[in-house]
Amino acid sequence: MMATPAAGAVPAAVLLAADRVGRKFGSFTAVQDVTLHLGPGEVVGLLGANGAGKTTLIRMLLGLLGTTMGEVELLGGPPDLERRRHLGYVPQGLGLYRDLTVSENLAFSAQAYGTAPPDLPEALRKGAGRLVAELPLGLQRQLAFLIALAHDPAVLVLDEPTSGVDALARATLWDTIHEQAEEGVGVLVTTHNMAEAEQCDRLMLMSAARLVAQGSEADIIGPTTALAIRTDDWARAFAVLNKAGQPVMLAGRDVRVADAEADLVRRILADAGVNAEVSGVRATIEERMMVLSRAPEGP
């Protein structure tokens, strides 16, 4: 992957930027005080649990939703219709017309952008006359990517691009993402799948409407620690720790607790009659996100 600027550093060329943007829906704050930037050739991952504000932020960045506060720039100016012509976007819902065929979807998009329809890969060529609604999800995602890339965009925005697809299809889609970045396209990817974090050059973590951490995986995890609890009675261990209010997770049959005191965890388990081995381990991004989600909100 290409070398990227340090967290917080703004690249010489900025393709997509937000300056302290926020969005409210009545009394509900969906996004609050978020600043970010995307440069050429970067793959930036916007991480966070469902409901963290990722999709609302994306829609503001693309000019599909107005901001309550702050400013957004796409290719050096407001995200107007002309600038959005240089954008490739795959939304969570894929943006396909399910009651049209594969060929009709391609033709419609090509006409909208004034380009020729792209060549179809073999898997889609066989189903060119089928309605999109009849295609497996993996082929629908492949078609959505193909349409998003057909007009050679400068910026590619992907909202949960691999959700619901198998491991092979996920790897293929990520190969496509990296190929675009190597050609200088700036790519912003939202996901709640933390295993995909390593595919990105830089990460930005959202929790409860705010941008709470950014940088490399190590930067985001920071000083957060975790405990691994190994026991034959793992289900009871999980239930006991969860009832005690500990930030507990499962990794296979290993119970893990983030940002907790080992002596306290041992005491909780012992008082419940659970025989377990407790040891310190490296925390994960998921555990860091859980810790952040449990922290009291700032002013």
Secondary structure, 3 states (H helix, E strand, C coil): CCCCCCCCCCCCCCCEEEEEEEEEECCEEEEEEEEEEECCCCEEEEECCCCCCHHHHHHHHCCCCCCCEEEEEECCECCCHHHHCCEEEECCCCCCCCCCEHHHHHHHHHHHHCCCCCCCCHHHHCCCCCEHHHCCHHHHHHHHHHHHHCCCCCEEEEECCCCCCCHHHHHHHHHHHHHHHHCCCEEEEEECCHHHHHHCCEEEEEECCEEEEEECHHHHHCCCEEEEEECCCHHHHHHHHHHCCCCEEEECCEEEEECCCHHHHHHHHHHCCCCCEEEEEECCHHHHHHHHHHCCCCC
